[in-house]
Each structure stands twice: as structure tokens, then as C-alpha cells.
Amino acid sequence: MSLEKLSRYLPLLRVFMMTSIFYGLFFLISYNGWTSVLFAGFLSAGLEARIRKSLKDWKRRAEESNCPRWRILVNDVEVGTISDAEYAQLQLAAFRDRRFYFRQVCNLFAIARQIFNWLVYLVPGAVFWLVFLGFVFWPREFAAALTEFVATVQDKGLAPFANSALIQLFTLSLAGTVFFEFMFGQNKFGFMNHHAVIVVDSIRERLKVPVIGTMTFEQMIPVGVAISTDTAGAA
């Protein structure tokens, strides 16, 4: 994923930051998972810094008088133009809109439900095929490793550490699987960037565009030659 595409998710980072904190506190209370809390803390600090940088950039662009313009196309048909300052002002307004946070939190719950349903089928299937392939290709080695693993877990002295390590490993594995599937796979789990939706709706109202479709931005230099494009989403 390019940096330009990744930048579209910046307004959502604060919501994800709060989610990560709750995630860390949940595992701290449930499993004494300090690793999760530290991960959530570092992630929150990094995301907050990135959000502040993004907000600073939007404010700077919103105050510029000599700025490029964006050609707005809906379904590849030009419907008007707006200045980059206007675009930044709409991005700021959408970020401060309470509807954005409410809708995005609801979307996160919907994503969590879809991820849970996805993992319900993925995890048992993965465990089954792992055990099946282990016994087919490495029957002795796999049986010995499985026996040693069960003995370690049942050992009274090592059981707490083994259980904690298993929980952390299982959690990180699931989180990593979901992350890579979301970022690089085809399954977005119903994700919707409501910040972009609000921005697009504002532009559609400003330009009085009744058509529903994919809105594309083409940045222009003074002579009108397009130098970059940015697809915002459904208009």
C-alpha cells in the first residue's frame, strides 16, 4: 500500500488508538498481558504524533491563498473544481464532525463482528490442517513434539508461564493475520472510511452533484495539466 493510499486512513487513527488502549487494558485485566499494554502505549503515541502532523498539514493548506486546484470527476465525468485550501478546510471540518466518530465507532463494531465470524471458520480449519499435515509428513517428530508440549503445559511449575505465552502468541498471531489480510488482502471486513464519506458528501453538496458514483480528484497546475490523482470514494 502506497503512502498516498495510507494517508486516507489518517483520520481514523485516533479511533484505532482508543481501541488499542481498550485492547491492552482488557488483556491486562484478563491475562496480566503487559505486552499488550506496552504495545498499545507505543502504538497510541505513534498514531497521535501522526495525527498531529496531519492536522498541522491540513491547517497550513487551508490558510494558503496561492494553492493548486482539484478537478472533481464523478464516474470519470468532470463536475467542477475546488481549491486545495477548500479541500483542506473540508477535511478539517470532517475530522471535527461528531458524526464521523459515531459512525466510525459503529463501523469498528461491525468490523469486529465480521473478524470474529471470519476467525470462527479460519482458526479451526488452520488447526485441523496443521495437525493433519504434521501427522502425514512428520508423524514421529510431530507426535513427540505434541507430547512434550502437553507435558510442559500440564507441569505445575511451568503451566502459568506456558499458558500466558500461549495466550500472547495466539493473540499476536490472530492480530497479525487480520492485519495482513486487511492491508494486503481482498477482505476489508466491511471497513468504511467515514471521514472520506463526509468530505465527499460536502463536496457533492457544494458542487450540487446529484449523481452517485466514484469521486476522483485530479490536482492541476495553473495551465490545467493534471499532475496527480486521488480517489476519495463514493460520492
C-alpha positions as CSV (number, residue, x, y, z in Angstrom):
1,M,0.0,0.0,0.0
2,S,1.4,3.4,-1.0
3,L,1.8,6.3,1.4
4,E,-0.9,8.2,-0.6
5,K,-3.4,5.5,0.0
6,L,-2.3,5.0,3.6
7,S,-2.9,8.7,4.2
8,R,-6.6,8.3,3.6
9,Y,-6.8,6.3,6.9
10,L,-5.1,9.0,9.0
11,P,-8.4,10.5,10.4
12,L,-9.3,7.1,11.7
13,L,-6.1,6.6,13.7
14,R,-7.4,8.3,16.8
15,V,-10.3,5.9,16.9
16,F,-8.0,2.9,16.4
17,M,-5.7,4.4,19.1
18,M,-8.6,4.3,21.6
19,T,-9.4,0.8,20.5
20,S,-5.9,-0.4,21.1
21,I,-5.9,1.1,24.6
22,F,-9.0,-0.8,25.5
23,Y,-7.5,-3.9,23.9
24,G,-4.4,-3.6,26.1
25,L,-6.4,-2.9,29.3
26,F,-8.6,-5.9,28.5
27,F,-5.7,-8.3,28.3
28,L,-4.1,-6.7,31.4
29,I,-7.1,-7.3,33.5
30,S,-7.9,-10.7,32.0
31,Y,-4.4,-12.2,31.5
32,N,-1.9,-9.8,33.0
33,G,-0.8,-9.1,29.5
34,W,1.8,-6.3,30.0
35,T,3.0,-6.9,26.4
36,S,-0.4,-5.9,25.1
37,V,-0.4,-2.7,27.2
38,L,3.1,-1.7,26.1
39,F,2.2,-2.4,22.5
40,A,-1.0,-0.3,22.8
41,G,1.0,2.5,24.5
42,F,3.7,2.7,21.8
43,L,1.1,2.4,19.1
44,S,-1.0,5.2,20.6
45,A,2.0,7.6,20.9
46,G,3.0,7.0,17.3
47,L,-0.5,7.4,16.0
48,E,-1.1,10.6,18.0
49,A,2.1,12.1,16.6
50,R,1.0,11.2,13.1
51,I,-2.5,12.7,13.6
52,R,-1.0,16.0,14.9
53,K,1.3,16.1,11.8
54,S,-1.7,15.5,9.5
55,L,-3.8,18.2,11.3
56,K,-0.9,20.7,11.0
57,D,-0.7,20.0,7.3
58,W,-4.4,20.5,6.8
59,K,-4.3,23.8,8.7
60,R,-1.4,25.0,6.7
61,R,-3.0,24.1,3.4
62,A,-6.3,25.7,4.5
63,E,-4.6,29.1,5.1
64,E,-2.8,29.2,1.7
65,S,-4.0,31.7,-0.8
66,N,-1.9,30.7,-3.7
67,C,-2.7,27.0,-4.0
68,P,-3.4,24.5,-6.7
69,R,-6.9,23.4,-7.7
70,W,-8.5,20.0,-7.8
71,R,-10.6,18.8,-10.8
72,I,-13.5,16.8,-9.5
73,L,-14.7,13.9,-11.5
74,V,-17.6,11.6,-10.8
75,N,-17.6,8.3,-12.8
76,D,-14.9,9.9,-14.9
77,V,-17.0,12.9,-15.8
78,E,-15.8,16.4,-14.6
79,V,-18.4,18.1,-12.4
80,G,-16.3,21.1,-11.1
81,T,-13.2,22.2,-9.4
82,I,-12.2,23.3,-5.8
83,S,-9.1,24.8,-4.5
84,D,-6.7,22.8,-2.3
85,A,-7.4,25.3,0.5
86,E,-11.1,24.4,0.3
87,Y,-10.3,20.7,0.2
88,A,-8.2,21.0,3.4
89,Q,-10.9,23.0,5.1
90,L,-13.4,20.3,4.3
91,Q,-11.0,17.7,5.6
92,L,-10.6,19.6,8.9
93,A,-14.3,20.1,9.2
94,A,-15.0,16.4,8.7
95,F,-12.4,15.5,11.2
96,R,-14.1,17.7,13.8
97,D,-17.6,16.4,12.9
98,R,-19.1,14.3,15.7
99,R,-20.9,12.2,13.1
100,F,-17.5,10.9,11.9
101,Y,-16.6,9.5,15.3
102,F,-20.0,8.0,16.0
103,R,-20.2,6.3,12.5
104,Q,-16.6,5.1,12.7
105,V,-17.1,3.5,16.1
106,C,-20.2,1.8,14.8
107,N,-18.2,0.6,11.8
108,L,-15.5,-0.7,14.1
109,F,-18.0,-2.8,16.0
110,A,-19.3,-4.2,12.6
111,I,-15.7,-4.9,11.6
112,A,-15.1,-6.7,14.9
113,R,-18.1,-8.9,14.3
114,Q,-17.0,-9.8,10.8
115,I,-13.5,-10.5,12.0
116,F,-14.9,-12.8,14.7
117,N,-17.1,-14.7,12.2
118,W,-14.1,-15.0,9.9
119,L,-11.8,-16.3,12.6
120,V,-14.5,-18.8,13.7
121,Y,-14.0,-20.6,10.4
122,L,-10.3,-19.8,10.0
123,V,-8.9,-21.0,13.3
124,P,-10.4,-24.5,13.5
125,G,-9.6,-25.0,9.8
126,A,-6.0,-23.9,10.3
127,V,-5.5,-26.1,13.4
128,F,-7.0,-29.1,11.6
129,W,-4.8,-28.8,8.6
130,L,-1.7,-28.1,10.8
131,V,-2.3,-31.3,12.8
132,F,-3.2,-33.3,9.6
133,L,-0.1,-32.2,7.7
134,G,2.1,-32.8,10.8
135,F,1.0,-36.4,11.2
136,V,1.1,-37.0,7.4
137,F,4.6,-35.7,6.7
138,W,6.4,-35.8,10.1
139,P,4.4,-38.4,12.2
140,R,7.1,-39.3,14.7
141,E,8.6,-35.8,15.1
142,F,5.1,-34.2,15.4
143,A,3.8,-36.8,17.9
144,A,7.0,-36.3,20.0
145,A,6.7,-32.5,19.9
146,L,3.0,-32.7,20.7
147,T,3.6,-35.0,23.7
148,E,6.3,-32.7,25.0
149,F,4.1,-29.7,24.6
150,V,1.2,-31.3,26.5
151,A,3.6,-32.4,29.3
152,T,5.0,-28.8,29.6
153,V,1.5,-27.3,29.8
154,Q,0.5,-29.8,32.5
155,D,3.6,-29.2,34.6
156,K,2.5,-27.3,37.7
157,G,5.6,-25.1,37.8
158,L,5.6,-24.2,34.1
159,A,1.8,-24.2,33.5
160,P,1.2,-20.5,34.3
161,F,4.1,-19.3,32.1
162,A,3.1,-21.7,29.3
163,N,-0.5,-20.6,29.4
164,S,0.5,-16.9,29.4
165,A,2.9,-17.4,26.5
166,L,0.3,-19.3,24.5
167,I,-2.3,-16.6,25.0
168,Q,0.1,-13.9,23.9
169,L,1.3,-16.0,20.9
170,F,-2.3,-16.8,19.9
171,T,-3.4,-13.2,20.3
172,L,-0.4,-11.8,18.2
173,S,-1.0,-14.5,15.6
174,L,-4.6,-13.6,15.2
175,A,-3.9,-9.8,15.2
176,G,-1.1,-10.3,12.6
177,T,-3.4,-12.5,10.4
178,V,-6.2,-9.9,10.5
179,F,-3.8,-7.0,9.9
180,F,-2.1,-8.6,6.8
181,E,-5.5,-9.7,5.4
182,F,-6.9,-6.2,5.9
183,M,-3.9,-4.3,4.5
184,F,-2.8,-6.6,1.7
185,G,-5.7,-9.0,1.1
186,Q,-9.1,-8.5,-0.6
187,N,-11.1,-8.8,2.7
188,K,-11.7,-5.4,4.3
189,F,-14.2,-6.8,6.8
190,G,-16.8,-4.1,5.9
191,F,-14.4,-1.2,6.6
192,M,-15.7,2.2,5.6
193,N,-13.7,5.5,5.8
194,H,-16.5,7.7,7.1
195,H,-14.1,10.7,7.2
196,A,-13.8,10.4,3.4
197,V,-17.6,9.9,3.1
198,I,-18.3,13.1,4.9
199,V,-15.7,15.0,2.8
200,V,-17.2,13.7,-0.4
201,D,-20.7,14.5,0.7
202,S,-19.6,18.1,1.5
203,I,-18.0,18.4,-1.9
204,R,-21.1,16.9,-3.6
205,E,-23.4,19.4,-1.8
206,R,-21.0,22.3,-2.7
207,L,-20.9,21.4,-6.4
208,K,-24.6,20.3,-6.4
209,V,-23.8,16.9,-7.8
210,P,-26.8,14.6,-7.8
211,V,-25.1,11.6,-9.4
212,I,-23.9,8.8,-7.1
213,G,-20.6,7.2,-8.0
214,T,-16.9,7.2,-7.5
215,M,-15.5,10.7,-7.0
216,T,-11.9,11.2,-8.2
217,F,-9.6,14.2,-7.6
218,E,-7.1,15.4,-10.1
219,Q,-4.7,18.1,-8.9
220,M,-3.9,20.7,-11.6
221,I,-1.1,23.1,-12.2
222,P,-2.1,26.6,-13.4
223,V,-2.2,25.6,-17.0
224,G,-4.7,22.8,-16.2
225,V,-2.4,19.8,-16.6
226,A,-3.2,17.0,-14.1
227,I,-0.2,16.1,-12.0
228,S,-1.7,13.7,-9.5
229,T,-4.9,11.9,-8.7
230,D,-6.6,10.8,-5.6
231,T,-9.8,8.7,-5.4
232,A,-12.0,9.6,-2.5
233,G,-14.7,7.1,-2.7
234,A,-18.4,7.0,-3.3
235,A,-20.0,10.4,-4.0
